[in-house]
């Protein structure tokens, strides 16, 4: 089994273990492939840290670091104690063994409780994958950091940290009763499918080769413009990282070209406040599938015209006039649908749904003419 197949098996196994977490699982694996960070927002007891720990267990040879932050957390807890031996040489160096600077996967609970004494160090680790340790700047192996919080940060100094989490998910308790019962009866998996760190690097390299069609860049520009009109603004950096994220998401789902179905995943990226999430989702849908909604509305108009033409009329003359009137209007509707279809095809949008709707309208028109 090659690395990509094992990745798919890991995705399936995590889906069996973490119920009602499909988007979060896909987000975690996509973040792993893209080297991005994930924020999980929700109450305690929703398996946030368990998912991060389980993901790390799927990487042979990977180091995992987990810590609960409070306002009293000290740099020593995250980055290690100061080396007394180094101090003898006037070098303020930390012993980072088993600490954040040596982790491949990390989970920081209540991440926004970070105080100013450790905030800048965390940001440097997240942004640059570097840690300033005494006289040296050390590269860290961190691939993905999971942050968790019950609430969003309010302090301005924490906004930079908040923005570094490209993927953001709202995580709640299991809602479905059947899945809740499955969770109660659930047992730990007897075996885990794993990847080596070398496998992961190969997968990350393969992600870079996923094709991003021009129409996807156009869709991103359209979404950005429309969200900006609604005062929902994300940084240029977030949009730039979105491209690699879309490549990773497409690769995760077994595709070698980014499609607009991947762009929908950005509903987990482009909101700042959870209250904005529904509006972001609706905007993405409108920009990507609004033309399908328009054709569906035209189909509904066609059905109304059919019902109008086929209702009980006083005589055949009135009925014939109604059919001719409906036919003329349906012909105009088909012209609109054809225009929409060609525009969608020109910019690379999927047209199967529109084509099927057009055929349904044509079928209504044909049956109406046959009834004359």
JOTARA-V898016 format. One record per backbone hydrogen bond with DSSP energy under -1.0 kcal/mol. NH is the residue of the N-H (numbers start at 1). CO is the residue of the C=O. If there is no record, write none. Layout:
NH | CO
NH | CO
This chain:
6 | 2
7 | 3
8 | 4
9 | 5
10 | 6
11 | 7
12 | 8
13 | 9
14 | 10
15 | 11
16 | 12
17 | 13
18 | 14
25 | 21
26 | 22
27 | 23
28 | 24
29 | 25
30 | 26
31 | 27
32 | 28
33 | 29
34 | 30
35 | 31
36 | 31
38 | 145
39 | 167
40 | 147
41 | 169
42 | 149
51 | 47
52 | 48
53 | 49
54 | 50
55 | 51
56 | 52
57 | 53
59 | 56
60 | 195
62 | 59
65 | 105
67 | 107
69 | 109
73 | 70
79 | 75
80 | 76
83 | 93
87 | 83
88 | 84
89 | 86
90 | 87
91 | 86
93 | 91
95 | 81
99 | 96
100 | 78
102 | 99
103 | 100
104 | 63
105 | 63
106 | 144
107 | 65
108 | 146
109 | 67
111 | 148
113 | 110
114 | 111
118 | 115
119 | 115
122 | 118
123 | 119
124 | 120
125 | 121
126 | 122
127 | 123
128 | 124
130 | 124
131 | 138
133 | 136
136 | 133
138 | 131
140 | 129
143 | 104
144 | 104
146 | 106
147 | 38
148 | 108
149 | 40
158 | 155
159 | 156
162 | 158
163 | 159
165 | 162
166 | 164
167 | 37
168 | 268
169 | 39
171 | 41
180 | 176
181 | 177
182 | 178
183 | 179
184 | 180
185 | 181
195 | 58
200 | 196
201 | 197
202 | 198
203 | 199
204 | 200
205 | 201
206 | 202
207 | 203
208 | 204
209 | 206
210 | 207
211 | 256
216 | 213
217 | 213
218 | 214
219 | 215
220 | 216
221 | 217
222 | 218
223 | 219
224 | 220
225 | 221
226 | 222
227 | 223
228 | 224
229 | 225
230 | 226
231 | 228
232 | 227
239 | 235
240 | 236
241 | 237
242 | 238
245 | 241
246 | 242
247 | 243
248 | 244
249 | 245
250 | 246
251 | 247
252 | 248
253 | 249
254 | 251
255 | 250
258 | 211
262 | 259
264 | 260
265 | 262
266 | 263
267 | 264
268 | 265
269 | 266
270 | 266
276 | 273
277 | 274
280 | 276
281 | 277
282 | 278
283 | 279
284 | 280
285 | 281
286 | 282
287 | 283
288 | 284
289 | 285
290 | 286
293 | 289
294 | 290
295 | 291
296 | 292
297 | 293
298 | 294
299 | 295
300 | 296
301 | 297
302 | 298
303 | 299
304 | 300
305 | 301
306 | 302
307 | 303
308 | 304
309 | 305
310 | 306
319 | 315
320 | 316
321 | 317
322 | 318
323 | 319
324 | 320
325 | 321
326 | 322
327 | 323
328 | 324
329 | 325
330 | 326
331 | 327
332 | 328
333 | 329
334 | 330
335 | 331
336 | 332
337 | 333
338 | 334
339 | 335
340 | 336
341 | 337
342 | 338
343 | 339
344 | 340
345 | 341
346 | 342
347 | 343
348 | 345
349 | 344
355 | 351
356 | 352
357 | 353
358 | 354
359 | 355
360 | 356
361 | 357
362 | 358
363 | 359
364 | 360
365 | 361
366 | 362
367 | 363
368 | 364
369 | 365
370 | 366
371 | 367
372 | 369
